[in-house]
Every structure is written in C-alpha cells, then in structure tokens.
Amino acid sequence: MLPFRETLNRVANPYYSEPLVFVDLETTGATPASDRITEVGIVQVDDDGVRSWSSLVNPQQPIPPFIQRLTGIDDAMVASAPTFAELAETVLAKLQGRVFVAHNARFDYGFLKQEFQRLGLRFSAPVLCTVKLSRKLYPDQFKHSLDALVARHQLAIDGDRHRALSDAALLPAFLDVVLREHPFEALHQAIAELLRQPRIPAGLDPAVVDELPETGGCYTFYAADGTVLLVGRSHNIRKRVLQHFAADARKPRELEMLGRLARIDWRESAGEFGAMLDEARLIRTLKPVYNPRPKKSAGACVLRLREACDAALLPEVVDLAVLGPVDPQRDFVFGPFRARRDAQRLLDKLADGTGLCRQLLGLEPRPVVAAPCSAQPLGKCRGACVGREPLATHNARLLSLLAKHSFADWPYPGPVGLAEGPAWAPEIHVIDRWCHLGVIHDASELEALLAAGPAEFDFDGYKLIQFELKRRAGEVLRF
C-alpha cells in the first residue's frame, strides 16, 4: 500500500472568496529547526470542489516515544515512507496560490517553510489560524483547542485524532458549523480581518514578517549599517513585533526607529525564564539605541565585614569575581552591588542617618591613635571612634542595619537545573553560584557545558535566578 492517499469531492468553496488549503502535520517534536515532519494531511477547497491528500513522511530521525503514543505513528510505519525531499514538489503544488489554514497555524506553516528552505525552495502564503478564528467568532468560549472544537461543535472525526488528514478535515467541518451559526458575510469578514497584513517599514524585507514565530522569546531590530536599535521580549514574538508596526501605536521616537529598521533577528525560548535571561544578556552586550540604558554591573561586588584586632567589624568592598565560597555561619557578606560606588553609597547613607562611625565604615582613614571622625563633633557619630560607644554596640547596630542586604548564599552543593518547555523536549537552564552557565537538553551534555568554565556574574541575572529558584524550589534538578 502506498503511504499516501488522495480523494476528490465535487463541492464548491462555501467559505471564502479565495481558494483554501487546510493543513495538518505530525512531527517528531516542537522545534522546526531540529525536528522533522512524519505525516502531512491536506484538504484543498475551491470552486472546483474538495480534494484530500495525505502521506506519511520518513523523518530520517527517531520518533520520540511520547510522540509515538500521541500520534500512533512509530519508526516502523515511516521506515519505507518517502522523505520530505521526495514529496516536496507535490506538497508545494498543493499549497501554492491558496490561503493556508491550520489550527495553531504558525506551527504547521513554520515546519513546512523550514523543510522547503532545507531544499532551497521558497514558500509563502497568507495564513489563517482557526484558533484565532474561533476566538473571534466565539468570544464567550474559554477553550479553542482542536479537542475543544470537536467537543463543543460535535464534529465527526473521520479516522484517528492526531493523524494529519483526520485533523485537517476537522477544520472545514468547523467552518461548516460556523456557516450554520453565522451569516456568510460574518465568516468572510472575520477571515479577511485575520488575513490583513500590517504596514511594513520601508527598509525591511516584507518576507521577514512571514517568518516571525508565534512563540515566546527575544527579538532584535537592526539598522542597515548593523547598529542594534532595539531588543524586546514577548510570549508571542510575531504579535509584539507587529504591534511596533501598528500605525496607532507609533510615537515620534518609535517612528524614528522604524525608519532605520532593516533587519530583525529573534531567538525562541522554551519559557519565560529563558526569555528574560536572554533579554537581559542581549541588552547588556548589544547596548541597543532605543532601549533604556541599563545600569552598568561590570564591577559587581559585595561588602564583607572583617574583624580588626580590637574586635571592630570593618566593611571592605570585594569584587564578586574573587569572593569565593561564603560560609553563612562564619562570614558576614552583603549585597551584591552593581559597582563599588553603590556599596560606598550605602555606607555613606548609614553613616549620615544612623550615627555609625565613618572611620569604622571605612569612609575615612582610621588613625593609629584614636581620634574623632569628621562626623563626631557634629553629633552625627555616636563616638565609637573615641570609645564613647562600645565597639560591641557599634558592631551589633551595623549588623542589624545591613541585615536586609545580606548576600544570599548559594544553597546547593553544585550546579542545578531548571527545565522549561514540553516534557518531551525540555530546555534545561544550568545555574551555579547565581550564574547562568547555559542551556542543555539532556544530562549527557552537562559535562561539556561545565568544562567551558565559570560564567561571569551578572547583577540582573542574579536577581532573575534568585526569584526563579525561590518560585520553583520544588522543581530544581540536582545533577
């Protein structure tokens, strides 16, 4: 039996004024760059009728067990199937000149574009997502997944769910229900609005808009000369970028930026944590012109109290790069601070407002023979410098006032991981001593990542990591 089939039904196009092609794919995973198609299902609808076609596809890589259980397609089934390269011309001919319709359409569209690009073939089409169409026509409904549509509208399934042609055929069946419940004009207008393209900046290749993913991550705007204009983050990159182009959202500074825009890059992330880390890193390293200027953190440091020979606790500024392990039972460490001046500013604030001695805070030299600091004669120091306040009392007040600035000790014996994304293809963020070392997809990759050496401490990354580890304490992976 051939791994593909094709059927014909003579029914004119009742849904829209342009030819439609309903598409569903089964794949080995969720990432077009690394995963591959295992099955294609296509339903063409136009004034000449309805034509259905499907084929298994040899992905030339193993199908994960989870995907096999979900779709019922295993390695044995696709072993003798044609590769996508062998089917490409046939598939392209069935898609061209039509509105591309799919559920979560950017997923299927992105996979097909990636497969065509591997073969040097260009594919572009107007894209209609039936998830968005359902939301637009049924705004009172909470769920719009394909399973929700099947249950809500009692759609008949011809074959097995999660098989390409069966799922593709559910989409015109959904439109049949829409036409029974809405006038044709309402469906036509809804489709037209969803297909409407935004105005594209003059210097930008319009084809790039077609490539933008509807997934989360970071995007970067570049000028023609390579100048980095803007770094942004969103749970939906495509939607956010198009918002920049919307005429009613433009301000003079944004118009200026769009006038210079010539290229867009992006990096998809499996989750919000990865996107935030990427955004902070890109802003810090690329210094985009139209982002707010980030505070510098190249000189990140802490305050550490050392005990003098007379038992006074004296603050010293220590670069984080040379801090080493911290023993919370023995060491008094506070911070971190972006730069030494921020640590000094805190000590100045404590001296001016609490009566702590400027000499004992390291703000003025401490003489060999006791002498008052500059603030003592003015009544702004309680006199620890000349023995009027006991050193034990000064120490206790200093510790109490610095307590809220305590440096969080790394709570694990070594590096840990935080996973994001689908269970069958997670991204694991590896973190050690508040530094993000990188991303792995399997524990077997950990050794190579650790061998690359320690990561540079980043103040903004530290804050993100500290929050995320606290929020997801029960999900931390121990290596």
Secondary structure, 3 states (H helix, E strand, C coil): CCCEEEEEECCCCCCCCCCEEEEEEEECCCCCCCCCEEEEEEEEEECCEEEEEEEECECCCCCCHHHHHHHCCCHHHHCCCCEHHHHHHHHHHHHCCCEEEECCHHHHHHHHHHHHHHCCCCCCCCEEEHHHHHHHHCCCCCCCCHHHHHHHHCCCCCCCCCCHHHHHHHHHHHHHHHHHHCCHHHHHHHHHHHHCCCCCCCCCCCHHHHHCCCCCEEEEEEECCCCEEEEEEECCHHHHHHHHHCHHHCCHHHHHHHHHEEEEEEEECCCHHHHHHHHHHHHHHHCCCCCCCCCCCCCCEEEEEEECCCCCEEEEEEEHHHCCCCCCCCCEEEEEECCHHHHHHHHHHHHHHHCCCCCCCCCCCCCCCCCCCCCCCCCCCCCHHHCCCCHHHHHHHHHHHHHHHECCCCCCCCCEEEEECCCCCCEEEEEECCEEEEEECCHHHHHHHHHCCCCCCCHHHHHHHHHHHHHCHHHCEEC
